[in-house]
């Protein structure tokens, strides 16, 4: 299996309140995915213990808690996330430039003090469940793409590594922020599932990586498959095919 392709696949580990079941997924998939996403569900059930248990099994973690608070609180929470040794964590871009910049400064200082690499810090832009009408309800008179790009540029100016954005906005974000800006995309579905889900702005793994995604998050297409390992490997093959295609056309 292509290690580069595998490293781009993030498995969503929100599987309920059974820690043993969650860790069974880690054991099953640790050699077939790049990271495990620990979100609000898993972290509320298990706290930092689940992160430690994943690390003990050789897995890497994307801590998906979407911090959003006053700058000092988010900075301290970001330090705590970095202290757990996670590979990626995120916060809400709508918290503003100052909040993001303070979080980056705090994590950078902590990482330098410990002699540890900086985690990838991502800003959440617009949730993939949201449509243009939802944004109007919140007072935004623009398309999801326009808001995503605006927030991505703000995050870049604040020193964030990248953003979490729908695959539908990949091209626009890449154009606005350049090739070194990290984009993680949730809402990845197989072709026959794109119309049957609560994610409103989705693409297939091949399409998302072809458009420039650095990481893709996949949950139900793997966890709900008859053979989850095969499903994960099939997604990695799609990622590998997309990488090969883009390298030929670059």
Secondary structure, DSSP 8 states (H G I E B T S, - for coil): --HHHHHTEEEE----S-HHHHHHHHHHHTTT-SEEEEEHHHHHHHTHHHHHHHHHTT--EEEEEEE-S-HHHHHHHHHHHHHTT-SEEEEEGGG-HHHHHHHHHHHHHHHHHHT----EEEEE-S-TT--HHHHHHTT--S-HHHHHHHHHHHHHHTT-SEEE--GGGHHHHHHHH-TTSEEEE--B--GGGTTSSS-SS-B-HHHHHHTT-SEEEE-HHHHTSSSHHHHHHHHHHHHHHHHHHHHHH-
